[in-house]
Amino acid sequence: ALSTFRNDEERINFLLESAGRTGANDRKAALAFLDQASQIVDSSKGKTQLGGQVGLALMYCSLKSSRGLAIVESLMPRLNQLVAAAAVLDGFENNYLTDEEWNMTGAGTLGGLLTALAQNAGSFARLDFDRSVSIANQLERPELRLMTELKIAQGILSDQPSPASLFQLRRRVIID
């Protein structure tokens, strides 16, 4: 079925959606879909790779796999570089900053990925609180670090999000 898709983004989306649909009933099958998606993500480049990594991290987390945290941890240096570059380029294609601070509007690919990670920080924290806080502390911009820490606290204090809401967010991260 994967050969019928036009590009890697479509293949990754299909595998993430399949994992999302099967995860509640068959964790092993869902993890197999994610492992297959991971191979495609690893061979991708640019925003397809970064979006795929974020989608994988969210899905692994929803399946209670620490691999999601490992993915996010590995992304931190790259995300910090991209945030610094976006701040320099602010206003050329997107307006990432307001009064010299990162605005969490989700504008642009990078803004959407950061917003998705921050919004789901509580899910990561429920998996491993200390590791999630450690990852959040790796964010170089203080406003991003504070937002992520706030989302960790909110997530720990609230109920878990439904798998459907995680699926919609994952879909938006990869497609947009």
Accessible surface in RSA format (square Angstrom, percent):
REM  Atomic radii and reference values for relative SASA: ProtOr
REM  Chains: A
REM  Algorithm: Lee & Richards
REM  Probe-radius: 1.40
REM  Slices: 20
REM RES _ NUM      All-atoms   Total-Side   Main-Chain    Non-polar    All polar
REM                ABS   REL    ABS   REL    ABS   REL    ABS   REL    ABS   REL
RES ALA A   1    94.87  87.2  45.11  69.6  49.76 113.2  51.94  73.2  42.93 113.7
RES LEU A   2    34.18  19.0  32.48  23.2   1.71   4.3  32.48  22.8   1.71   4.6
RES SER A   3   104.46  88.3  73.37  97.9  31.09  71.6  53.47 113.9  50.99  71.4
RES THR A   4   111.76  79.5  76.40  77.5  35.36  84.3  74.09  99.5  37.67  56.9
RES PHE A   5    53.97  27.0  47.97  29.7   5.99  15.6  49.06  29.7   4.90  14.0
RES ARG A   6   200.32  84.1 165.18  84.2  35.14  83.7  79.28 108.3 121.04  73.4
RES ASN A   7    67.02  46.2  62.93  60.8   4.09   9.9  31.86  76.7  35.16  34.0
RES ASP A   8    50.00  35.0  46.85  46.6   3.15   7.4   8.69  20.4  41.31  41.2
RES GLU A   9    51.02  29.3  50.53  38.2   0.49   1.2  11.56  22.4  39.46  32.2
RES GLU A  10    44.04  25.3  40.98  31.0   3.06   7.3  27.78  53.7  16.27  13.3
RES ARG A  11    53.06  22.3  53.06  27.0   0.00   0.0  10.08  13.8  42.98  26.0
RES ILE A  12     0.51   0.3   0.51   0.4   0.00   0.0   0.51   0.4   0.00   0.0
RES ASN A  13    19.79  13.6  19.31  18.7   0.48   1.1   7.90  19.0  11.89  11.5
RES PHE A  14    63.13  31.6  60.40  37.4   2.73   7.1  62.68  38.0   0.44   1.3
RES LEU A  15     2.47   1.4   2.47   1.8   0.00   0.0   2.47   1.7   0.00   0.0
RES LEU A  16     6.14   3.4   6.00   4.3   0.13   0.3   6.10   4.3   0.04   0.1
RES GLU A  17    27.62  15.9  27.62  20.9   0.00   0.0   3.65   7.1  23.97  19.6
RES SER A  18     7.11   6.0   6.50   8.7   0.61   1.4   4.06   8.6   3.05   4.3
RES ALA A  19     0.00   0.0   0.00   0.0   0.00   0.0   0.00   0.0   0.00   0.0
RES GLY A  20    22.96  28.3   0.00   N/A  22.96  28.3   5.40  14.8  17.56  39.3
RES ARG A  21   150.11  63.0 125.71  64.1  24.40  58.1  72.40  99.0  77.71  47.1
RES THR A  22    41.51  29.5  38.89  39.4   2.62   6.3  41.51  55.8   0.00   0.0
RES GLY A  23    12.05  14.9   0.00   N/A  12.05  14.9   4.36  12.0   7.69  17.2
RES ALA A  24    94.20  86.6  47.97  74.0  46.22 105.2  59.79  84.2  34.41  91.1
RES ASN A  25   138.22  95.3 100.22  96.9  38.00  91.5  30.24  72.8 107.98 104.4
RES ASP A  26    68.10  47.7  64.00  63.7   4.10   9.7  20.99  49.4  47.11  47.0
RES ARG A  27   111.63  46.9 105.28  53.7   6.36  15.1  54.17  74.0  57.46  34.8
RES LYS A  28   172.82  84.3 165.83 101.8   6.99  16.6 111.45 100.3  61.37  65.4
RES ALA A  29    32.44  29.8  24.80  38.3   7.64  17.4  31.01  43.7   1.42   3.8
RES ALA A  30     0.00   0.0   0.00   0.0   0.00   0.0   0.00   0.0   0.00   0.0
RES LEU A  31    37.56  20.9  37.56  26.9   0.00   0.0  37.56  26.4   0.00   0.0
RES ALA A  32    59.10  54.3  48.58  75.0  10.52  23.9  53.64  75.5   5.46  14.5
RES PHE A  33    58.26  29.1  57.60  35.7   0.66   1.7  58.04  35.2   0.22   0.6
RES LEU A  34     0.00   0.0   0.00   0.0   0.00   0.0   0.00   0.0   0.00   0.0
RES ASP A  35    63.80  44.7  61.50  61.2   2.30   5.4  23.34  54.9  40.46  40.4
RES GLN A  36    78.32  43.8  75.96  55.5   2.36   5.6  20.37  43.4  57.95  44.0
RES ALA A  37     0.00   0.0   0.00   0.0   0.00   0.0   0.00   0.0   0.00   0.0
RES SER A  38     7.46   6.3   7.46  10.0   0.00   0.0   2.06   4.4   5.40   7.6
RES GLN A  39   128.58  71.9 118.49  86.6  10.09  24.0  40.48  86.2  88.10  66.8
RES ILE A  40    25.49  14.5  23.36  17.4   2.13   5.1  25.49  18.4   0.00   0.0
RES VAL A  41     0.33   0.2   0.33   0.3   0.00   0.0   0.33   0.3   0.00   0.0
RES ASP A  42    96.35  67.5  75.11  74.8  21.24  50.2  27.48  64.7  68.87  68.7
RES SER A  43    82.93  70.1  53.58  71.5  29.35  67.6  51.38 109.4  31.54  44.2
RES SER A  44     8.17   6.9   1.72   2.3   6.45  14.9   5.61  11.9   2.57   3.6
RES LYS A  45   171.38  83.6 157.70  96.8  13.68  32.6 114.69 103.2  56.69  60.4
RES GLY A  46    39.03  48.1   0.00   N/A  39.03  48.1  33.08  90.8   5.95  13.3
RES LYS A  47   120.45  58.8 106.28  65.2  14.17  33.7  64.96  58.5  55.49  59.1
RES THR A  48    26.99  19.2  21.22  21.5   5.76  13.7  10.84  14.6  16.15  24.4
RES GLN A  49    36.04  20.2  36.04  26.3   0.00   0.0   0.04   0.1  36.00  27.3
RES LEU A  50     7.97   4.4   7.97   5.7   0.00   0.0   7.97   5.6   0.00   0.0
RES GLY A  51     3.54   4.4   0.00   N/A   3.54   4.4   3.54   9.7   0.00   0.0
RES GLY A  52     0.01   0.0   0.00   N/A   0.01   0.0   0.00   0.0   0.01   0.0
RES GLN A  53    32.26  18.0  32.26  23.6   0.00   0.0   4.20   8.9  28.07  21.3
RES VAL A  54     0.00   0.0   0.00   0.0   0.00   0.0   0.00   0.0   0.00   0.0
RES GLY A  55     0.00   0.0   0.00   N/A   0.00   0.0   0.00   0.0   0.00   0.0
RES LEU A  56     3.10   1.7   3.10   2.2   0.00   0.0   3.10   2.2   0.00   0.0
RES ALA A  57     0.00   0.0   0.00   0.0   0.00   0.0   0.00   0.0   0.00   0.0
RES LEU A  58     2.25   1.3   1.25   0.9   1.00   2.5   1.55   1.1   0.70   1.9
RES MET A  59     1.84   1.0   1.84   1.2   0.00   0.0   1.84   1.6   0.00   0.0
RES TYR A  60     3.17   1.5   3.17   1.8   0.00   0.0   3.17   2.4   0.00   0.0
RES CYS A  61     6.26   4.7   3.66   4.1   2.60   6.1   1.40   3.5   4.86   5.2
RES SER A  62    36.19  30.6  11.76  15.7  24.43  56.3  14.01  29.8  22.18  31.1
RES LEU A  63    13.77   7.7  10.39   7.4   3.38   8.5  13.49   9.5   0.29   0.8
RES LYS A  64   116.81  57.0 101.58  62.3  15.22  36.2  87.61  78.9  29.19  31.1
RES SER A  65    19.09  16.1  15.30  20.4   3.80   8.7   5.71  12.2  13.38  18.7
RES SER A  66    66.83  56.5  61.07  81.5   5.76  13.3  24.80  52.8  42.03  58.9
RES ARG A  67    95.82  40.2  90.54  46.2   5.29  12.6  38.74  52.9  57.08  34.6
RES GLY A  68     0.00   0.0   0.00   N/A   0.00   0.0   0.00   0.0   0.00   0.0
RES LEU A  69     1.37   0.8   1.37   1.0   0.00   0.0   1.37   1.0   0.00   0.0
RES ALA A  70    43.97  40.4  38.09  58.8   5.88  13.4  39.11  55.1   4.86  12.9
RES ILE A  71    23.03  13.1  20.95  15.6   2.08   5.0  23.03  16.6   0.00   0.0
RES VAL A  72    10.36   6.8  10.36   9.4   0.00   0.0  10.36   9.0   0.00   0.0
RES GLU A  73    57.97  33.3  52.30  39.6   5.67  13.5  19.43  37.6  38.54  31.5
RES SER A  74    78.74  66.5  49.99  66.7  28.75  66.2  50.81 108.2  27.93  39.1
RES LEU A  75     4.33   2.4   4.29   3.1   0.04   0.1   4.33   3.0   0.00   0.0
RES MET A  76     5.86   3.0   5.86   3.9   0.00   0.0   2.81   2.4   3.05   4.0
RES PRO A  77    85.83  62.6  78.22  71.3   7.62  27.7  84.78  70.0   1.05   6.6
RES ARG A  78    74.02  31.1  72.11  36.8   1.91   4.6  37.03  50.6  36.99  22.4
RES LEU A  79     0.57   0.3   0.57   0.4   0.00   0.0   0.57   0.4   0.00   0.0
RES ASN A  80    14.19   9.8  11.42  11.0   2.77   6.7   3.88   9.3  10.32  10.0
RES GLN A  81   130.11  72.8 120.01  87.7  10.10  24.1  43.14  91.8  86.97  66.0
RES LEU A  82    62.98  35.1  61.68  44.1   1.30   3.3  61.82  43.4   1.16   3.1
RES VAL A  83     2.48   1.6   2.48   2.2   0.00   0.0   2.48   2.2   0.00   0.0
RES ALA A  84    53.89  49.6  46.94  72.4   6.95  15.8  52.60  74.1   1.29   3.4
RES ALA A  85    47.80  43.9  40.33  62.2   7.47  17.0  47.16  66.4   0.64   1.7
RES ALA A  86    10.10   9.3   4.89   7.6   5.21  11.9   9.63  13.6   0.48   1.3
RES ALA A  87    23.18  21.3  12.41  19.1  10.78  24.5  12.77  18.0  10.41  27.6
RES VAL A  88   122.81  80.8  98.28  89.0  24.53  59.1 105.63  91.8  17.19  46.6
RES LEU A  89   102.60  57.1 100.14  71.6   2.47   6.2 100.33  70.5   2.27   6.1
RES ASP A  90    45.06  31.6  25.98  25.9  19.08  45.1   5.31  12.5  39.75  39.6
RES GLY A  91    50.14  61.8   0.00   N/A  50.14  61.8  18.59  51.0  31.55  70.7
RES PHE A  92   159.88  80.0 127.65  79.1  32.23  83.9 131.54  79.7  28.34  81.1
RES GLU A  93   165.06  94.8 128.81  97.4  36.25  86.3  51.61  99.8 113.45  92.6
RES ASN A  94    46.10  31.8  37.91  36.6   8.19  19.7   5.73  13.8  40.37  39.0
RES ASN A  95   100.40  69.2  92.94  89.8   7.46  18.0  22.77  54.8  77.63  75.0
RES TYR A  96    25.43  11.9  25.36  14.4   0.06   0.2  14.25  10.7  11.18  13.8
RES LEU A  97    28.63  15.9  15.80  11.3  12.83  32.3  15.86  11.1  12.78  34.4
RES THR A  98    78.18  55.6  70.50  71.5   7.68  18.3  61.99  83.3  16.19  24.5
RES ASP A  99   132.33  92.7 102.58 102.1  29.75  70.3  37.94  89.3  94.39  94.1
RES GLU A 100   144.10  82.7 131.89  99.8  12.21  29.1  53.94 104.3  90.17  73.6
RES GLU A 101   102.24  58.7 101.78  77.0   0.46   1.1  20.44  39.5  81.81  66.8
RES TRP A 102    12.07   4.8   1.38   0.7  10.69  25.1   0.00   0.0  12.07  19.6
RES ASN A 103    32.38  22.3  23.30  22.5   9.08  21.9  20.70  49.8  11.68  11.3
RES MET A 104    50.09  25.9  22.33  14.8  27.76  66.1  23.87  20.3  26.23  34.7
RES THR A 105    97.18  69.1  59.08  59.9  38.10  90.8  65.23  87.6  31.94  48.3
RES GLY A 106    12.86  15.9   0.00   N/A  12.86  15.9   1.30   3.6  11.55  25.9
RES ALA A 107    38.68  35.6  26.96  41.6  11.72  26.7  37.64  53.0   1.04   2.7
RES GLY A 108    31.80  39.2   0.00   N/A  31.80  39.2  16.81  46.1  14.99  33.6
RES THR A 109    49.10  34.9  36.10  36.6  13.00  31.0  27.10  36.4  22.01  33.3
RES LEU A 110    16.67   9.3  14.89  10.6   1.78   4.5  15.54  10.9   1.13   3.0
RES GLY A 111     2.18   2.7   0.00   N/A   2.18   2.7   1.98   5.4   0.19   0.4
RES GLY A 112    10.13  12.5   0.00   N/A  10.13  12.5   9.90  27.2   0.23   0.5
RES LEU A 113     1.93   1.1   1.57   1.1   0.37   0.9   1.57   1.1   0.37   1.0
RES LEU A 114     8.94   5.0   6.81   4.9   2.13   5.4   6.81   4.8   2.13   5.7
RES THR A 115    16.91  12.0  16.91  17.1   0.00   0.0  16.36  22.0   0.55   0.8
RES ALA A 116     0.00   0.0   0.00   0.0   0.00   0.0   0.00   0.0   0.00   0.0
RES LEU A 117    18.73  10.4  16.30  11.7   2.42   6.1  16.45  11.6   2.28   6.1
RES ALA A 118     2.61   2.4   1.78   2.7   0.83   1.9   2.06   2.9   0.55   1.5
RES GLN A 119    92.88  51.9  69.43  50.7  23.45  55.8  16.48  35.1  76.40  57.9
RES ASN A 120     6.74   4.6   5.77   5.6   0.97   2.3   1.22   2.9   5.52   5.3
RES ALA A 121     4.97   4.6   3.48   5.4   1.49   3.4   4.97   7.0   0.00   0.0
RES GLY A 122     3.11   3.8   0.00   N/A   3.11   3.8   2.64   7.3   0.47   1.0
RES SER A 123    14.06  11.9   9.12  12.2   4.93  11.4   7.45  15.9   6.61   9.3
RES PHE A 124     9.91   5.0   9.91   6.1   0.00   0.0   9.91   6.0   0.00   0.0
RES ALA A 125     2.56   2.4   0.00   0.0   2.56   5.8   0.00   0.0   2.56   6.8
RES ARG A 126    73.76  31.0  39.18  20.0  34.58  82.3  41.06  56.1  32.70  19.8
RES LEU A 127    48.03  26.8  19.34  13.8  28.69  72.1  22.37  15.7  25.66  69.1
RES ASP A 128    58.08  40.7  50.47  50.2   7.62  18.0  16.42  38.6  41.66  41.5
RES PHE A 129   101.90  51.0  96.15  59.6   5.75  15.0  96.15  58.3   5.75  16.5
RES ASP A 130   110.59  77.5 102.77 102.3   7.82  18.5  33.51  78.9  77.08  76.9
RES ARG A 131    66.36  27.9  61.11  31.2   5.25  12.5  26.71  36.5  39.65  24.0
RES SER A 132     5.73   4.8   2.23   3.0   3.50   8.1   3.98   8.5   1.75   2.4
RES VAL A 133    42.45  27.9  42.45  38.4   0.00   0.0  42.45  36.9   0.00   0.0
RES SER A 134    55.42  46.8  48.29  64.4   7.12  16.4  25.78  54.9  29.64  41.5
RES ILE A 135    10.06   5.7  10.06   7.5   0.00   0.0  10.06   7.2   0.00   0.0
RES ALA A 136     1.72   1.6   0.24   0.4   1.48   3.4   1.56   2.2   0.16   0.4
RES ASN A 137    77.39  53.4  58.70  56.7  18.70  45.0  22.12  53.2  55.28  53.4
RES GLN A 138    70.48  39.4  57.26  41.8  13.22  31.5  36.27  77.2  34.20  25.9
RES LEU A 139    11.28   6.3  10.51   7.5   0.77   1.9  10.51   7.4   0.77   2.1
RES GLU A 140   121.83  69.9 100.43  76.0  21.40  50.9  42.87  82.9  78.97  64.5
RES ARG A 141    52.40  22.0  51.02  26.0   1.38   3.3  16.37  22.4  36.03  21.8
RES PRO A 142    84.19  61.4  80.87  73.7   3.32  12.1  81.44  67.2   2.75  17.1
RES GLU A 143    35.34  20.3  26.03  19.7   9.32  22.2  24.08  46.6  11.26   9.2
RES LEU A 144     4.68   2.6   4.44   3.2   0.24   0.6   4.44   3.1   0.24   0.6
RES ARG A 145    66.71  28.0  66.71  34.0   0.00   0.0   7.65  10.5  59.06  35.8
RES LEU A 146   123.29  68.7 122.21  87.4   1.08   2.7 122.91  86.3   0.38   1.0
RES MET A 147    56.26  29.1  53.91  35.7   2.35   5.6  53.58  45.6   2.67   3.5
RES THR A 148    18.93  13.5  18.93  19.2   0.00   0.0  13.94  18.7   4.98   7.5
RES GLU A 149    58.77  33.7  52.74  39.9   6.02  14.3  22.00  42.6  36.76  30.0
RES LEU A 150    87.21  48.6  82.22  58.8   4.99  12.6  86.79  61.0   0.42   1.1
RES LYS A 151    43.96  21.4  41.67  25.6   2.30   5.5   9.23   8.3  34.73  37.0
RES ILE A 152     5.11   2.9   5.11   3.8   0.00   0.0   5.11   3.7   0.00   0.0
RES ALA A 153    46.01  42.3  40.43  62.4   5.59  12.7  46.01  64.8   0.01   0.0
RES GLN A 154    84.88  47.5  80.58  58.9   4.30  10.2  38.11  81.1  46.77  35.5
RES GLY A 155    10.30  12.7   0.00   N/A  10.30  12.7   9.98  27.4   0.32   0.7
RES ILE A 156    71.71  40.8  51.85  38.6  19.86  47.9  51.91  37.4  19.80  53.7
RES LEU A 157   154.48  86.0 118.95  85.1  35.53  89.3 122.55  86.1  31.93  85.9
RES SER A 158    65.57  55.4  47.46  63.3  18.11  41.7  45.64  97.2  19.92  27.9
RES ASP A 159   132.10  92.5 114.88 114.3  17.23  40.7  34.53  81.3  97.57  97.3
RES GLN A 160    97.94  54.8  74.74  54.6  23.20  55.2  21.66  46.1  76.27  57.8
RES PRO A 161    52.59  38.3  31.95  29.1  20.65  75.1  43.20  35.7   9.39  58.4
RES SER A 162    60.08  50.8  48.67  64.9  11.42  26.3  44.44  94.6  15.64  21.9
RES PRO A 163    93.50  68.1  91.30  83.2   2.19   8.0  92.66  76.5   0.84   5.2
RES ALA A 164    68.30  62.8  59.53  91.9   8.77  19.9  66.31  93.4   1.98   5.3
RES SER A 165    56.24  47.5  43.85  58.5  12.39  28.5  47.78 101.7   8.46  11.9
RES LEU A 166    13.61   7.6  12.93   9.2   0.68   1.7  13.59   9.5   0.02   0.1
RES PHE A 167    46.41  23.2  46.41  28.7   0.00   0.0  46.41  28.1   0.00   0.0
RES GLN A 168   108.79  60.8 104.51  76.4   4.28  10.2  44.86  95.5  63.93  48.5
RES LEU A 169    33.06  18.4  29.54  21.1   3.52   8.9  32.54  22.8   0.53   1.4
RES ARG A 170     7.28   3.1   6.97   3.6   0.31   0.7   2.71   3.7   4.57   2.8
RES ARG A 171    96.15  40.4  91.05  46.4   5.10  12.1  17.25  23.6  78.89  47.8
RES ARG A 172    95.54  40.1  89.74  45.7   5.81  13.8  51.10  69.8  44.44  26.9
RES VAL A 173    11.32   7.5   0.80   0.7  10.52  25.4   6.21   5.4   5.12  13.9
RES ILE A 174    12.55   7.1   3.87   2.9   8.67  20.9   4.56   3.3   7.98  21.7
RES ILE A 175    82.82  47.1  62.46  46.5  20.36  49.1  64.34  46.3  18.48  50.2
RES ASP A 176    94.73  66.4  69.09  68.8  25.64  60.6  50.56 119.0  44.17  44.0
END  Absolute sums over single chains surface
CHAIN  1 A     8942.8       7362.3       1580.4       5066.8       3876.0
END  Absolute sums over all chains
TOTAL          8942.8       7362.3       1580.4       5066.8       3876.0
